[in-house]
Amino acid sequence: TGNGPFPGIIDLYGTGGGLPEYRACLLANYGFAVLALAFYSYEDLPKEMKEFHLEYFEEAVNYMLKHTQVKGPGIGLLGISKGGDLCVSMASFLKGITATALINGSVANVGAVLRYKDITIPPLGLNLKRIKVSKSGIADISDLLNNPLEGPDQQSFIPLEKAECRFLFIVGQDDRNWKSEFFAVEGSKRLEAHGKEKPEIVCYPEAGHYIEPPFFPMCAASMHLLVGKPVEWGGEPKAHCEAQIDAWQQIQAFFHKHLTGKPSGTSSKL
């Protein structure tokens, strides 16, 4: 797709940590300049999720905005799971974000304290008694988290109405990790209440938590580093695979529209 500059995207994964780069590599094939950003459990980054400082993510945003291969004026964010709420926080507090796409993300801060300058957002409360474990030893954690609309947990709701970007929520309605559809709907209500554009919400009835790029095998259950045991992620295999194919197109179309102003499909073929 030529020599650039290209629309820029920062890509974040979840609580697995480390630096998964495959999604960023695949997106780069479609005319985007993509930075896969590790945020813990990688090289000299913290080994565990205790607190995150948004200044670290701000450095990445500024790096992209200044990069000669990145076409401005703003960049996109793509996050799955914990990466999703980090993207919401980045969009809410940092300048230069034009489009934010979340794959089964949360609109409340989860799992670790978030700090930025003099702002502190506590993690959403949880109750370990709400974990159900099946005979096979696999945990159902879908009711683990508190409701971010109630009591002190409201402090964990990220003020996404401060964001100056467009949002896309990709939702697997069989997500067993947490209530992704609830988060998307409540995020939408909050944006509307503050007179902001409604986000795009794309729901897949039988898709689970890990909506990956097309043709990746469905991950039905695996070890959850924060819970300390294997958990079920949800998803009916055929529907989940079809959702991965469609979501990939939706994400690219969303970024093409808001980062380049051109609809996708004009040049690239899958």
N, C-alpha and C positions, 0 to 999 in steps of 0.2 A: 504493500500500500504506500510506496513512495518513501521519501527520506525524512518525513516529519517536518515540523514538530507534530506530536500526537497528543490527543487528549489524555491527561494523566489520572491515574487511579492508585490509591493506596489500598492494599488488600490485607485484611486481618483474619486470622483463624481464632480458635477458641481456647478452652482451658487445657487442651493438650500441650500447649506451649511449643517451644522450638520454632522452626521456620519452614512450614510447608510452602513450597514455591510452585507446585504444579498448576494451581488455578491461575496464578499470576502469569505463568508461562503460556498457558492456553489462551488467556485473554490477550496477551501481547501479540498473538498470531492474528488478531482481528483489529489491529490498528490502534491499540492503546499503549501508552507508556506506563508500565505497572511496577509499583514498588511493593514487594511482599515484606511486611514489617513484623519482625519478632517483637514481643513485648515482655516475655519472661521465659525462664528455663532455656536460655540460649546464650552461649559464650559468656560475656561478662554481665549479662542482665540478671536481675534477682532470680533465685532458684524457686521461689514459691510466690503465690498470689497473696500478698498482704496489703500492699497499697501501690497505686499507680499514680504517677505524676504526669499531668497532661502536657507539661512542658516538653517531655520526651517526644510525644506525638506531634507537638507543634513544630519541633525541629524537622520532623519528617515532612510535614506539610510545607514548611518554608523551603526545604530542599527541593521538593517537587515544583513548587511555584517558580523557583529561580532556574530550574534545569533547562538547558537550551533545547532539549528534545521534547519538552512538555509545552503544549499549546495552552495558554491561559484563556481567560483571566482567572478561572478557578479550576479546582480539581474534583474528582469523584472519590467517594469512599465505598468500599465493599467489605462487609463483615458478616461472619456466620457465628451464631451462638454468642459466647462472651465477646467475640470481636464485634458483634452487632451493637451491644450497648456502649462499647468503647467508641465506635463510629458515631453513635448518637451524641455522646459527650463531646467528641471532637467537633461535630457539626454545630453543637449548641454554644460552644465557647470560643472556637478558633475562627479566624478570618480565612477566606479563600476557598471555602467549600461550596460547590455548586450543586452537587447531586450525591445523595447517600442511599445506598441499597443495602438492605438487611435481609439475611437469610435466617429465618427463625431466631431473630434477635430479641432483646428485651429493651423496654424503654425505661426500666429502673436499673440503677447501678447494682451489679450482682457480684458477690464473691470476694471483693476487696475494696478497701477505702479508695476513693478517687480524690486527688488534690489538684488544684490549679490556683496559683497565686494565693489569695486568702480564702478561697472557696474550698469547702470539704463536703463531699457527698458520701454518706455512709452506705455500706452495702445493705441490700434488702435483707430483713430478718428471715430466719428459717427455723423449722422445728423438725429435728431428726426423728421424732416419734411418728411423723407423717410418712416416713419411708416404708413401703410395703415390700417384703422380700418373698419371691415365689419359691416353690419347692426346689427349683433348679438353682437357687441361690442368686438369681438375677433380681436387682432392685428396681422398683417402680418409684421414681422420685418426682413424679408429676405434681404432687401436692406439697412438696418440700418447702417452697418459698411462701412467705407471707404476701398478703395483698398490698400493693403499693398505694392503694387508694385509702387505706385505713390507718388512723393513729400515727405513731412516730414513723412508721414505714413510708409515709408520704415524703419524708426527707430524701428518700432514695430515688424518687421519680426524677428523671433527668429533665431539666427545663428546656425541652426540645422546641418550645415556642420561640426561643431566642435564635434558633437556627435561621440562616438566610438561604437555605437550599431546598431542593425538592427531595422528597422521600419516596422510596419504593420498599414495601414490605413483601417479601416472599414468605408464605406461611404454609407449613405442613400441618394439616388439621389433625394428623395422628402423631404429632410431636409429643413424645413422652418425657422429654427433658424438662420442659416447662410450658406454660400456657402462651405459646407464641401468638395465637390468634387474638387472645385477650389483650396482650401487649400491643399488637398492631391497632386494634380497635380503640384502646384507651389513648394511644399516641395520636391517633387521628382525631379523637374527640378533643384532646387538649390543643392540638393545632387549630382546629376549627373554632374553639372557644376563644382563641386569641386572634381570630381573623386571618389565619394563615391558610395557604393552599392545602386542600385535602391531599394526603399522600395517596399514591397508587398502592392498593393492596391486592395481591394475587394469591388466592387460596387453592391448595391442592388437597382434596378431601382425604385421600388415603396415603399421603406422603408423611414420612417421619422427620426426625430432627436433622439428620445429616443430608441435606440436599446438596449434592456435589455436582461437578460438571457432568455432562452426558456420558453414559456408559461406564461410569464408575460403579462397582458393585455396591449394593445397599448394605450399610452397616446397621444390623438389627440390634446389636448389643455389644458393649465393650467396656473396658475399665474406665471409670470416671475418677480422675486424679483427686478431685476435691472430696468426693464421697468415700473413696477408698474401697469401692467394690464395683463389680460389673453392673451396669445399668442398661435398661432397654431404651432404645431410641425411637422405636415405633416405625411404622411404614408397612404397607402391603407391597411385596416386591415389584409386581408389574406396574402398579399405579405409581410407585415411588420412582421407578426408572423413567416412566413417561414424564413425571413431574420434573426430573432432572433435565431432560431434553428441552422441555418448554421453558423452564425457569432460566436456562442459559440464554435462550433467545430474548426473553423478557428483560434480563439484566443488560444484555448488550444494547437492545433497542432503547432502554431507559438512558444509558450513558451516552449513546450516540445523540439522542434527542437533546439532552440537557448540557452536554459538554461540547458538542459540535454544532448543534442547531440543525443537523441533517438527520433524516430518518436512516435507520440501518438498512442493510440489504442492497444498497446502491452499488457496492463493489464486491463485498466479500461473500464467499460461498462456504457453507459448512462442509 
